[in-house]
Amino acid sequence: MEHSKEHKVENIHDHPIKPIETRIAISALLETSLESISLQKQLTHALDIILSISWLTVEYKGSIFLYNEDSGKLELTAQRFLNKYMLSNCAVIDLGQCLCGKAAQTKQIIFKNCLDDDHSITFDGLHEHGHFCVPLVRQDRLLGVLNLYVSHNHQRTSEEDAVLTTIGNTLSSIIESRYVETALEKERHFIATVLETTSALVAVLSLDGRIEQINRAYQQMSGYPIAAAIGQLLWDPIITIEDDAQCIKDHINETISSLNPNVCESHCKTSSGEIRIISWANTALLDKDGNIKNIIATGIDITQHHEAEKKLEQLAHYDSLTKLPNRYLFNELLCQTILRTRRNKGRLAVLFLDLDRFKSINDEMGHDIGDSLLVEVAQRLRNLMRINDIVARLGGDEFTIILSDDGPSVEHIKLVGNKIIDAIQEPFIINNHICKIGSSIGISRYPEDGDNSEILIKKADIAMYAVKNSGRNKFLLYSSDMG
């Protein structure tokens, strides 16, 4: 059964209620955008409002199509009283197909008061009728088509065109607003998903540095729930160790004043008391007027990276067996000590120590015993030296020592030499093996024997070989007659 509003044919175009009723209908259309309903329900409601305008001479049935930008087709979204044939044949329409497709293609209102060749979608039993097909366009963007039915031979009026144009513009605004709202919601959901799934720590800060929001990664790292973190200053003692507080504060203030991002590192305290090293990137968040609104602090936990760097530095600069400085680091330290001693017009001594009888113990008892013996020798040497003296292992059974405190006198150098001889010749007990060794020590002095590290090491080495050639297990200061 066809639904119609044939009573509207009555000539009431000049009735004063028409503009009032039209404004009420437009207001009602706009109010639908305030409802928390799906777009399909919103458009169905809007269609009911349009069909209820008493002076608009349209039949009480119609439809609204939305344009799918991905497929390039019109899709039936809302309808009133379309029969099953129309629902089936008009579910999806190509641009240019039938009247609705032509309205979408031309972006112009299509009016027909009869069935003609342009009405390409037909079926048996279709009664004579006409159409208003109103394209829904916003800033030249096709959004859809409003399809209304009129009686056969209906006479189009300019008043109808004006009202339908206004209705079309209103519907277009409503649809675009929903698209924008949907896009924003998707963006918000995307951002929230990124923040919650990223491994980076994210803290939203107020301009005074207080935490307003943190993401899941920050919660997991710190052990603090959102409620405990919000309101805390990023440099509060509960969050950051005191030594780093001023650095973080300065970097945040720099971001606020310059609006430029910057990077800093800090040691953060977790709820369990563990210290984690965090690299923070601070970025200014601006409002639509370009004024700074918040600071976004994005952090990466670089604790493992720092630990790896320390291990690499240890491997590069320290002997892996004895943990003493290696040859490379010893040379660096000696150069630095010479520069400092030169500025202070002081003195220093370099001791070059080679273990006597170590090779035979290493060969006879095995490398494990030999390695353990070297560790024990290193420990005895460290125990003999003052805190600022430097003990290093150059490799094999060769050790070096720098004496620099208070510009060591010859008497002090000899005292240290004798202590080393006595300490090293004391038997070592290694895995129930008694190991007896000695030490041959050559000594050079700054500035008497040279003014750079290479010369001082070379002359201490020469003096050490002089000891080897003269009986071992003693020390000698370098003299020019050694070569």
HUNORWO-V970729 format. One record per helix or strand of 3 or more residues. SS is the DSSP state (helix for helix, strand for strand). FROM is the first residue (numbers start at 1). LEN is the number of residues. If there is no record, write none. Layout:
# HUNORWO-V970729
ss=SS from=FROM len=LEN
ss=SS from=FROM len=LEN
This chain:
# HUNORWO-V970729
ss=helix from=6 len=4
ss=helix from=17 len=16
ss=helix from=39 len=13
ss=strand from=62 len=7
ss=strand from=73 len=8
ss=helix from=84 len=6
ss=strand from=92 len=3
ss=helix from=98 len=9
ss=strand from=110 len=3
ss=strand from=130 len=9
ss=strand from=141 len=10
ss=helix from=158 len=40
ss=strand from=201 len=5
ss=strand from=210 len=5
ss=helix from=216 len=7
ss=helix from=226 len=4
ss=helix from=242 len=17
ss=strand from=262 len=8
ss=strand from=275 len=12
ss=strand from=292 len=10
ss=helix from=303 len=15
ss=helix from=327 len=17
ss=strand from=348 len=9
ss=helix from=358 len=8
ss=helix from=367 len=18
ss=strand from=390 len=6
ss=strand from=398 len=6
ss=helix from=410 len=16
ss=strand from=428 len=3
ss=strand from=433 len=3
ss=strand from=438 len=9
ss=helix from=453 len=16
ss=strand from=475 len=3
ss=helix from=480 len=3
